Amino acid sequence: MRIDIRRSTTLAATSFVGATLAFFSQPISTAKAAGDQIVIGLVTKTEVNPYFVKLRQAATAEAEKQGAKLIARFGKFDGDNEGQVAAVEDLISAGVKGILITPNNSTGMLGIIKKARDKGVLVIALDTATDPADAVDATLATDNFEAGVLQGEYARKALGDKQPKLAMLDGTPGGTVDNQRHDGFLKGFGIQEGDPAIVGKQITHGAQDEGQTAMENLLTAHPDINVVYTINEPAAEGAYAAIKARGKTKDIVLTSIDGGRLGVQYVQQGKIRATVMQFPKIMATKGVDYVVDYVKTGNKPSGFINTGASLITDKPFDGLESKDTKWGLQNCWGLNSSADSKFRLLAVIAPLR
């Protein structure tokens, strides 16, 4: 979840973090809860991407409600597989009963996940599946293929009778979310990989700055692009900046997936034609509940548990179910209050060492 949010947040939070660093830099072993309190670990891809902030916020609130304790860890950047492996190793040492994880690499975490499960730790993937999927006990996530289908169906309808000149701004290679959204979009759009309608593809790692650079490069090589797939809303924001700079906002259909507050506002403002909303609060809340139930009863969740997705647009089409941005702003995730902002600053709990 970079220039768009993380860098500005980091600069703004420097003094606050400095004041609290001594408190949060204590070894993880001191974070063990006293007595029989259930301790749960959460490992997200990055630190301050609003999507993962919402996961932490929801998981923390549910843990407190259940009388449990949450220890949050995160990768240093999108794709930091090594950092996530170290985080899980720390959490195993801390004696957690369950680990909720959004793996940066769907195959890179298999060894450490097996180690955790062999020690009796319940491991649940949130948002991003492992490969193979049964490497974890269960997966709580959006059906990202179907979310991509919704995005592709909308983009095709919005393009109308125009011959498509499609640019694809992908995320991080090796991630199941990235592959599923990409493939789902193509199905919804009605084409297959290798179709000449795809004029170019670039990797963005889901970042605004990389999205902008990728879009600039693609527009230079293919100035006739008229429809753009983006892996997420930060990448879409970057793409929009490049499109606007070329004076092509009326010529290009730009779509995305995530459903964060900023993304819904982009749709409302006309920057993005449509986005597909997912629900991280449901993932995190259910994940905590499953760990607590496992500790109390021994019951384990299994398989893929779909937490839903909704198409958000103010320019709907017949035959394609969608919600408007008013509904979207009432149901989206993301930071919108001083309380949320305070939580995001506090979410720098013990950065990976």
C-alpha positions in Angstrom: 0.0 0.0 0.0 6.7 6.0 -1.8 6.0 9.3 -2.9 2.2 9.1 -2.8 1.6 8.5 0.9 4.5 6.8 2.6 7.2 9.4 2.0 5.0 12.4 3.0 3.8 10.5 6.1 7.3 9.6 7.1 8.5 13.2 6.9 5.5 14.4 8.8 5.9 11.8 11.5 9.6 12.1 12.0 9.5 14.1 15.3 6.7 11.9 16.7 8.5 8.7 15.8 11.8 10.1 17.3 10.0 10.8 20.6 8.6 7.2 20.8 11.4 5.2 19.3 12.9 4.3 22.6 9.6 2.8 23.7 9.0 0.8 20.5 12.6 -0.4 19.9 12.4 -2.9 22.8 13.2 -6.5 21.8 10.2 -8.4 20.7 10.5 -10.9 23.6 9.4 -8.1 26.0 6.2 -7.8 24.0 4.9 -11.1 25.3 1.6 -10.8 27.1 1.4 -11.8 30.7 -0.4 -14.9 31.9 -2.6 -16.7 29.5 -3.3 -13.7 27.2 -3.4 -14.8 23.5 -0.7 -13.2 21.5 -1.3 -12.8 17.7 1.2 -11.7 15.1 0.4 -9.6 12.0 2.9 -9.2 9.1 2.0 -6.8 6.3 3.8 -6.1 3.1 4.6 -2.5 4.0 4.3 -0.1 6.9 2.1 2.9 6.0 0.2 2.0 2.9 -3.3 2.9 4.0 -4.6 -0.6 3.0 -2.2 -2.3 5.4 -2.7 0.4 8.0 -6.4 -0.5 8.0 -5.5 -4.2 8.4 -3.4 -3.3 11.4 -6.0 -1.0 12.8 -8.9 -3.5 12.5 -6.8 -6.4 13.8 -5.6 -4.4 16.8 -9.2 -3.3 17.7 -10.5 -6.8 17.4 -7.7 -8.3 19.4 -8.4 -5.8 22.2 -12.1 -6.7 22.0 -11.2 -10.4 22.4 -8.7 -9.7 25.2 -5.8 -10.7 23.0 -2.6 -8.9 22.1 -1.4 -8.1 18.6 2.2 -7.7 17.6 2.5 -5.9 14.2 5.5 -6.3 11.8 6.0 -5.3 8.2 8.3 -5.4 5.2 10.4 -2.4 4.5 9.1 -2.1 1.0 6.7 -3.9 -1.4 8.6 -7.1 -2.3 10.7 -7.3 0.9 10.5 -11.1 1.3 13.6 -11.3 3.4 12.2 -8.8 5.9 8.9 -10.7 6.2 10.7 -14.0 6.8 12.7 -12.3 9.6 9.4 -10.9 11.0 7.8 -14.4 11.2 10.9 -15.8 12.8 10.7 -13.1 15.5 7.0 -13.9 16.0 7.6 -17.6 16.4 10.2 -16.7 19.1 7.7 -14.5 20.8 5.4 -17.4 21.3 2.4 -16.2 19.2 -0.5 -18.6 18.8 -1.4 -17.4 15.3 0.1 -15.3 12.5 -1.8 -13.3 10.0 0.3 -12.5 7.0 0.1 -10.7 3.6 3.0 -12.3 1.8 5.1 -10.1 -0.5 6.1 -13.2 -2.5 3.6 -16.1 -2.7 6.3 -18.7 -2.8 9.1 -17.0 -0.9 7.5 -17.5 2.5 6.8 -21.3 2.3 9.7 -22.4 4.4 9.1 -20.1 7.4 5.4 -20.7 7.2 6.0 -24.4 7.5 8.3 -23.8 10.5 5.5 -21.8 12.2 2.8 -24.4 11.5 5.1 -27.3 12.6 5.3 -25.5 16.0 1.5 -25.4 16.3 1.1 -21.8 15.2 -2.1 -21.1 13.1 -1.1 -19.3 9.9 -3.7 -17.4 7.9 -2.9 -15.4 4.8 -4.7 -12.1 4.5 -5.3 -10.4 1.1 -2.6 -12.4 -0.7 -2.6 -16.2 -1.2 0.5 -18.3 -1.0 1.4 -20.7 -3.8 0.4 -23.4 -3.2 -2.6 -22.1 -1.3 -2.6 -24.9 1.2 0.8 -23.7 2.5 -1.2 -21.8 5.1 -4.2 -23.0 7.2 -6.6 -20.6 5.4 -6.7 -17.5 3.2 -9.0 -14.5 3.9 -9.0 -12.4 0.8 -10.8 -10.7 -2.0 -11.3 -13.0 -5.0 -8.8 -11.0 -6.9 -9.5 -12.7 -10.2 -13.1 -11.8 -10.0 -12.2 -8.3 -8.9 -10.0 -8.0 -12.1 -13.0 -9.3 -14.1 -15.2 -6.5 -12.8 -12.5 -4.0 -13.6 -12.0 -5.4 -17.2 -15.7 -5.5 -17.9 -16.2 -1.9 -16.9 -13.1 -0.7 -18.9 -14.5 -2.5 -22.0 -17.9 -0.9 -21.7 -16.4 2.5 -21.0 -14.3 2.3 -24.1 -17.4 2.0 -26.2 -16.8 1.3 -29.9 -13.2 2.4 -29.9 -10.5 -0.1 -31.0 -8.6 -0.8 -27.7 -5.1 0.3 -27.2 -4.4 -1.1 -23.8 -1.6 -0.3 -21.4 -1.2 -2.6 -18.3 0.5 -1.2 -15.2 1.3 -4.4 -13.2 2.4 -4.7 -9.5 5.1 -7.0 -8.2 6.3 -10.1 -10.1 5.6 -13.3 -8.3 2.6 -12.2 -6.3 -0.7 -14.1 -6.6 -2.7 -10.9 -6.3 -0.8 -9.3 -9.2 -1.3 -12.4 -11.4 -5.0 -12.8 -10.5 -6.0 -9.2 -11.1 -4.1 -9.1 -14.4 -5.6 -12.3 -15.7 -9.1 -11.4 -14.4 -8.9 -8.0 -16.2 -8.1 -9.6 -19.5 -11.0 -12.0 -19.1 -13.4 -9.2 -18.2 -12.1 -7.1 -21.1 -12.6 -10.0 -23.5 -9.1 -10.7 -24.7 -6.2 -13.1 -23.9 -2.6 -12.6 -23.1 -0.6 -11.7 -26.2 -3.6 -10.0 -27.9 -2.3 -7.1 -30.2 -4.7 -4.8 -28.3 -2.2 -4.9 -25.4 0.3 -2.2 -26.6 2.5 -2.3 -23.5 3.0 -3.5 -20.0 5.3 -2.2 -17.2 5.9 -3.1 -13.5 5.0 -0.4 -10.9 5.3 -2.3 -7.6 2.0 -0.7 -6.8 3.7 2.7 -6.2 2.6 6.1 -7.3 6.1 7.3 -8.5 6.7 4.1 -10.5 3.2 4.2 -11.9 3.8 7.7 -13.2 7.1 6.8 -14.7 5.7 3.7 -16.3 2.8 5.6 -17.8 5.1 8.3 -19.1 7.2 5.7 -20.8 4.2 3.9 -22.3 2.7 7.1 -23.6 6.0 8.1 -25.2 6.1 4.7 -27.0 2.4 4.5 -27.7 0.7 7.9 -27.8 -2.5 6.3 -29.0 -3.2 4.4 -25.7 -6.9 4.8 -24.9 -7.4 2.4 -21.9 -5.3 1.6 -18.9 -5.3 -1.2 -16.4 -3.6 -0.5 -13.0 -2.8 -3.0 -10.3 -3.9 -0.6 -7.5 -4.9 3.0 -6.7 -1.4 4.4 -6.0 -0.3 3.2 -9.4 -3.4 4.7 -10.9 -2.7 8.1 -9.2 0.7 8.1 -10.8 -0.7 7.1 -14.2 -3.3 9.9 -13.9 -0.5 12.5 -13.3 1.3 11.3 -16.5 -2.0 11.3 -18.5 -2.9 14.8 -17.3 0.5 16.1 -18.2 0.0 14.9 -21.8 -3.5 16.5 -21.9 -5.1 13.1 -22.5 -7.5 12.8 -19.6 -10.5 12.8 -21.9 -9.0 10.3 -24.3 -8.0 7.5 -21.8 -10.2 5.2 -19.7 -8.3 4.7 -16.4 -9.5 2.0 -14.0 -8.2 0.4 -10.8 -8.7 -1.9 -7.8 -8.5 -1.3 -4.0 -11.4 0.9 -2.8 -9.4 3.1 -0.4 -10.8 6.5 0.5 -8.4 8.3 -1.8 -9.2 5.9 -4.6 -13.0 6.5 -4.2 -12.3 10.2 -4.2 -10.3 9.9 -7.4 -13.4 8.3 -8.9 -15.6 11.1 -7.5 -13.2 13.7 -9.0 -13.1 12.0 -12.4 -9.4 11.0 -12.2 -10.3 7.3 -12.3 -13.3 6.1 -14.2 -14.0 3.2 -11.8 -12.3 1.2 -9.0 -13.1 -2.2 -7.4 -13.4 -2.0 -3.6 -12.2 -4.7 -1.3 -12.7 -5.0 2.5 -9.5 -5.4 4.6 -11.4 -4.8 7.8 -13.3 -8.0 7.3 -10.1 -9.9 6.6 -8.4 -8.7 9.7 -11.3 -9.0 12.1 -12.1 -12.5 11.0 -8.4 -13.5 11.1 -8.1 -12.5 14.7 -11.4 -14.2 15.6 -10.2 -17.4 14.0 -6.9 -17.4 16.0 -8.8 -16.8 19.2 -11.2 -19.6 18.5 -8.3 -21.9 17.6 -6.7 -21.3 20.9 -9.9 -21.9 22.8 -11.3 -24.8 20.9 -8.6 -26.2 18.7 -10.8 -25.6 15.6 -9.0 -24.4 12.5 -10.3 -22.5 9.5 -9.4 -23.9 6.1 -9.4 -23.1 2.4 -10.2 -19.8 0.7 -12.7 -17.4 2.4 -13.9 -14.7 0.1 -14.4 -11.3 1.8 -16.1 -9.7 -1.2 -15.6 -6.9 -3.7 -17.8 -4.1 -5.2 -17.4 -2.0 -8.4 -17.4 1.8 -7.6 -18.3 4.3 -10.3 -20.4 7.4 -10.9 -20.8 6.4 -14.5 -22.6 3.0 -14.4 -23.6 0.7 -17.3 -26.7 -1.5 -17.6 -25.9 -5.1 -16.9 -22.9 -4.4 -14.7 -23.7 -4.1 -11.0 -22.0 -1.2 -9.2 -22.2 1.3 -6.3 -21.7 5.1 -6.5 -19.0 7.1 -4.8 -21.4 8.2 -2.0 -21.8 4.6 -1.0 -18.1 4.1 -1.6 -17.1 6.8 0.8 -19.4 5.4 3.5 -17.9 1.9 3.1 -14.3 2.4 2.1 -11.1 1.9 4.1 -8.4 4.5 4.5 -7.4 7.3 6.7 -9.9 10.1 7.3 -9.7 11.3 10.9 -7.2 12.5 13.4 -7.7 9.2 15.3 -6.8 7.2 12.2 -3.7 9.5 11.6 -2.5 8.9 15.2 -2.9 5.2 14.7 -0.8 5.3 11.5 2.0 7.0 13.4 1.8 4.5 16.2 1.9 1.7 13.6 5.7 2.0 13.4 5.8 -0.5 16.3 9.3 -2.1 16.4 10.4 -1.9 12.7 12.1 -4.9 11.4 15.8 -5.0 12.3 
